[in-house]
Amino acid sequence: MAESMLRLQVPMRWGDMDAYGHVNNVNLIRLMEEARIAGFGVPGGTGAPGVEPQADIFSAVPPGIQILVVEHRVRYSRPLEYRNVPVNVDLWVAKIKPASFEICYEFRDPIEDYLCVKAATTLAYFDPSTSRVQRLSPEEREGLSAFVGASTFPK
């Protein structure tokens, strides 16, 4: 994990639960997205003003550029049981490459703080007008570098 990781509390919904009382695997991907946006902000040109993120990185993306998911990886170590309190999510950046980067997550039980899920999302900036992935600018790399740590999935 990164020394400068973010610790977020992301609300779980009753509807996130499956028949076993666990957060459903599909809904975990939604919780990953909620953590990513709460931590790093709403991509520029989307949504309306609201609560400021912990680290405002995504709102600085140039107009017309999209942030697209390239890949998700998820590893469950214990069930994330539904509770009516927000789940603890540690969030950081890894694998900053010329045109992509990885957001890493650890989901922890909100009461006992044991590790339930490790996950990662690879993201890329995309220009729909050219249908091309964009290289990260030096400023974008610097903003992401403030939160760099070891990858959840090193290989």
N, C-alpha and C positions, 0 to 999 in steps of 0.2 A: 504494500500500500504506500501511497505518497504521504510524506510528512505533512503536506498542505492539502490533504484530502478534505472534502466537504462532508459534514454529517448532516443529513436531512431527515425529517420525519414526514413520511408520505402516507396520507390517509388510505386505509383499506375500506372497501365498500362491502356491504353484506352480499351483494351480487358477485363479488370476486371469488366467493367460496364455492367449492365443489361439494359433491355428496359426502366426501370424507372429512369435511370441515377444514380443508386446506385451501389456500389461495390457488385457484386453477392455473395451470401452466400458461394458458393463453393470456389470462389477466395479469400474470407476472410481467409479461412483455409491456403491457400498458403501465404498470407500476414503474418499470424501467424508464419509459418515456416521461412519466410524471416527474421522476427524480432528476432526469437529465434537464428538463425545462426549469424545474425549481432551482437547480444548481447553477445552470449556465445561461438561462434566459430564453425568451421567446425569439425565434429567428426574426431578423429585421423584416418589416413589411407584413407581418402576420399578427393576428390577434389584436387586442386593444390593451391599453395600459392597465396595469394591476400591481401586484406585489413585486417588488424588485427581487431579482435572483441573488443568490449569495455571491456569485461571480458573473458579472455581465459580459459574457463572451459572444454568445450567439446573436445578440441584437446588433452587433457591429458588422455582421455579414452584409456585403454590398447589396443594394436594391436589385432585385431580379435574380439573385443567386439563391438556390435552394440548398438545404442541408438534407441529404438523403442517407437512409440506412443502407449499408452495403451488406452487413451480416450481423446476426445475433448469435451469441453462444451462452448457454445456461447450464450450470451444474448444481444439482440439488444435493445438499449434504444432510438436511433435516427438513421435514415439512414446515412450510410457513403457514402456521395455523391462523385462521381468521381471528382477529381481536377487534374490539371496537375502539382501538387507539391506533395512532399512526405507527407504521413499521419504521424502524431505524435503517437508513440506507447510507452507507459510506460510498463516496463517489470520487473518482480521480481520472486522470488522463494517462494513457500509455501509447506506445508505438506511434509517435508522430512521424509520418512519412511525407513525401513531397505532396501527395494529393489526398491523403486520408489520415485518420487518427482513430484511436480506440478510447471509448469511455468505459471504465471498469466500475463494477458495483459489488458491494457485499450487503446482502439483506440480513438483518439481525432481528431476532424476536424482540418486540418492543418492551417486554416486561423483564425477561431474563437475559437479554442481550447475547444469546448464543447464535452462532452463524447458521443460517438456513440455506442461503443461496449465494453462489458466486456467479457473476455474469459479465458479459462484455458486449458492446455494440461498436462496430466499425462504421464510421461516418465519412462522407465525402461532400465537398461543396460542388454543386452542379449548376451549370448555366443552361437553362432550357432553350435559350435562343440559339445556341450553337450545338446543343445536345452533347456537351463535353464536360468532363470532370475538370474542376479548376485546381491549379496548384495553390497550396497555402502560401499566403504572403508572409514576409518576415514578421510583420506585426501580429498576424493570426498565430503563427508558430510561437511567438513570444508570449502571447496571452495564454495559450494552452500550456506552455512550458511551466507556468507557475504552479500547475497542479499535477505534474508528472510523477509517476511512480511505476513500480513493476507491474507488468501485465498480469491479469487474473489467469490468463492462459498463455504462458511464455512461448509455447511452440505453435 
